[in-house]
Amino acid sequence: MSDLSTFPLRLPKHVKESAALLAKREGTSTNQFISLAVAEKIASLKAREYFAECAKHADMDKFLAILNRPHSPTPYPGDEMPGQ
Protein backbone atom coordinates (compact mmCIF):
# COMPACT_ATOMS: atom_id res chain seq x y z
CA MET A 1 0.00 0.00 0.00
CA SER A 2 1.18 3.54 -0.69
CA ASP A 3 2.09 6.10 1.92
CA LEU A 4 -1.14 7.55 3.28
CA SER A 5 -1.87 10.01 6.01
CA THR A 6 -5.05 11.24 7.57
CA PHE A 7 -6.01 14.88 7.71
CA PRO A 8 -9.07 16.21 9.51
CA LEU A 9 -10.72 18.54 7.04
CA ARG A 10 -13.41 21.06 7.82
CA LEU A 11 -15.58 22.00 4.87
CA PRO A 12 -18.65 24.17 4.65
CA LYS A 13 -21.68 21.88 4.62
CA HIS A 14 -22.70 22.84 1.09
CA VAL A 15 -19.18 22.11 -0.23
CA LYS A 16 -19.14 18.66 1.34
CA GLU A 17 -22.64 17.92 0.05
CA SER A 18 -21.66 18.99 -3.46
CA ALA A 19 -18.47 16.93 -3.32
CA ALA A 20 -20.40 13.88 -2.13
CA LEU A 21 -22.98 14.27 -4.89
CA LEU A 22 -20.34 14.67 -7.59
CA ALA A 23 -18.30 11.79 -6.22
CA LYS A 24 -21.37 9.55 -6.38
CA ARG A 25 -21.95 10.61 -10.01
CA GLU A 26 -18.33 9.75 -10.77
CA GLY A 27 -18.64 6.39 -9.04
CA THR A 28 -16.05 7.10 -6.39
CA SER A 29 -15.90 7.88 -2.70
CA THR A 30 -16.07 11.41 -1.36
CA ASN A 31 -12.61 10.90 0.12
CA GLN A 32 -11.17 9.86 -3.25
CA PHE A 33 -12.97 12.75 -4.99
CA ILE A 34 -11.53 15.34 -2.58
CA SER A 35 -8.08 13.73 -2.75
CA LEU A 36 -8.13 13.94 -6.54
CA ALA A 37 -9.35 17.56 -6.44
CA VAL A 38 -6.42 18.52 -4.19
CA ALA A 39 -3.98 16.64 -6.46
CA GLU A 40 -5.37 18.45 -9.52
CA LYS A 41 -4.99 21.83 -7.81
CA ILE A 42 -1.39 21.01 -6.87
CA ALA A 43 -0.64 20.00 -10.47
CA SER A 44 -2.23 23.20 -11.77
CA LEU A 45 -0.19 25.44 -9.48
CA LYS A 46 3.04 23.57 -10.26
CA ALA A 47 2.35 23.86 -14.00
CA ARG A 48 1.75 27.60 -13.64
CA GLU A 49 5.08 27.96 -11.80
CA TYR A 50 6.85 25.87 -14.45
CA PHE A 51 5.48 27.93 -17.35
CA ALA A 52 6.25 31.19 -15.53
CA GLU A 53 9.86 30.02 -15.15
CA CYS A 54 10.03 28.99 -18.82
CA ALA A 55 8.65 32.39 -19.84
CA LYS A 56 11.59 34.09 -18.12
CA HIS A 57 13.91 32.38 -20.59
CA ALA A 58 11.75 32.78 -23.68
CA ASP A 59 12.97 34.72 -26.67
CA MET A 60 9.86 36.76 -27.46
CA ASP A 61 11.27 37.99 -30.78
CA LYS A 62 11.66 34.41 -32.02
CA PHE A 63 8.26 33.49 -30.58
CA LEU A 64 6.55 36.39 -32.38
CA ALA A 65 8.44 35.58 -35.59
CA ILE A 66 6.96 32.08 -35.52
CA LEU A 67 3.47 33.40 -34.80
CA ASN A 68 3.70 36.03 -37.51
CA ARG A 69 5.33 33.92 -40.23
CA PRO A 70 3.71 34.04 -43.67
CA HIS A 71 0.75 31.74 -44.20
CA SER A 72 0.07 31.48 -40.47
CA PRO A 73 -3.63 31.32 -39.73
CA THR A 74 -5.19 34.44 -38.27
CA PRO A 75 -5.80 34.07 -34.50
CA TYR A 76 -9.35 33.49 -33.39
CA PRO A 77 -10.97 36.51 -31.72
CA GLY A 78 -9.62 36.72 -28.18
CA ASP A 79 -6.43 34.77 -29.00
CA GLU A 80 -4.46 37.81 -30.15
CA MET A 81 -1.19 38.70 -28.46
CA PRO A 82 -1.54 41.52 -25.92
CA GLY A 83 -0.91 44.91 -27.50
CA GLN A 84 -1.58 43.72 -31.05
C-alpha positions as CSV (number, residue, x, y, z in Angstrom):
1,M,0.0,0.0,0.0
2,S,1.2,3.5,-0.7
3,D,2.1,6.1,1.9
4,L,-1.1,7.6,3.3
5,S,-1.9,10.0,6.0
6,T,-5.0,11.2,7.6
7,F,-6.0,14.9,7.7
8,P,-9.1,16.2,9.5
9,L,-10.7,18.5,7.0
10,R,-13.4,21.1,7.8
11,L,-15.6,22.0,4.9
12,P,-18.6,24.2,4.7
13,K,-21.7,21.9,4.6
14,H,-22.7,22.8,1.1
15,V,-19.2,22.1,-0.2
16,K,-19.1,18.7,1.3
17,E,-22.6,17.9,0.0
18,S,-21.7,19.0,-3.5
19,A,-18.5,16.9,-3.3
20,A,-20.4,13.9,-2.1
21,L,-23.0,14.3,-4.9
22,L,-20.3,14.7,-7.6
23,A,-18.3,11.8,-6.2
24,K,-21.4,9.6,-6.4
25,R,-22.0,10.6,-10.0
26,E,-18.3,9.8,-10.8
27,G,-18.6,6.4,-9.0
28,T,-16.0,7.1,-6.4
29,S,-15.9,7.9,-2.7
30,T,-16.1,11.4,-1.4
31,N,-12.6,10.9,0.1
32,Q,-11.2,9.9,-3.3
33,F,-13.0,12.8,-5.0
34,I,-11.5,15.3,-2.6
35,S,-8.1,13.7,-2.7
36,L,-8.1,13.9,-6.5
37,A,-9.4,17.6,-6.4
38,V,-6.4,18.5,-4.2
39,A,-4.0,16.6,-6.5
40,E,-5.4,18.5,-9.5
41,K,-5.0,21.8,-7.8
42,I,-1.4,21.0,-6.9
43,A,-0.6,20.0,-10.5
44,S,-2.2,23.2,-11.8
45,L,-0.2,25.4,-9.5
46,K,3.0,23.6,-10.3
47,A,2.3,23.9,-14.0
48,R,1.8,27.6,-13.6
49,E,5.1,28.0,-11.8
50,Y,6.8,25.9,-14.5
51,F,5.5,27.9,-17.3
52,A,6.3,31.2,-15.5
53,E,9.9,30.0,-15.1
54,C,10.0,29.0,-18.8
55,A,8.6,32.4,-19.8
56,K,11.6,34.1,-18.1
57,H,13.9,32.4,-20.6
58,A,11.7,32.8,-23.7
59,D,13.0,34.7,-26.7
60,M,9.9,36.8,-27.5
61,D,11.3,38.0,-30.8
62,K,11.7,34.4,-32.0
63,F,8.3,33.5,-30.6
64,L,6.6,36.4,-32.4
65,A,8.4,35.6,-35.6
66,I,7.0,32.1,-35.5
67,L,3.5,33.4,-34.8
68,N,3.7,36.0,-37.5
69,R,5.3,33.9,-40.2
70,P,3.7,34.0,-43.7
71,H,0.8,31.7,-44.2
72,S,0.1,31.5,-40.5
73,P,-3.6,31.3,-39.7
74,T,-5.2,34.4,-38.3
75,P,-5.8,34.1,-34.5
76,Y,-9.4,33.5,-33.4
77,P,-11.0,36.5,-31.7
78,G,-9.6,36.7,-28.2
79,D,-6.4,34.8,-29.0
80,E,-4.5,37.8,-30.2
81,M,-1.2,38.7,-28.5
82,P,-1.5,41.5,-25.9
83,G,-0.9,44.9,-27.5
84,Q,-1.6,43.7,-31.1
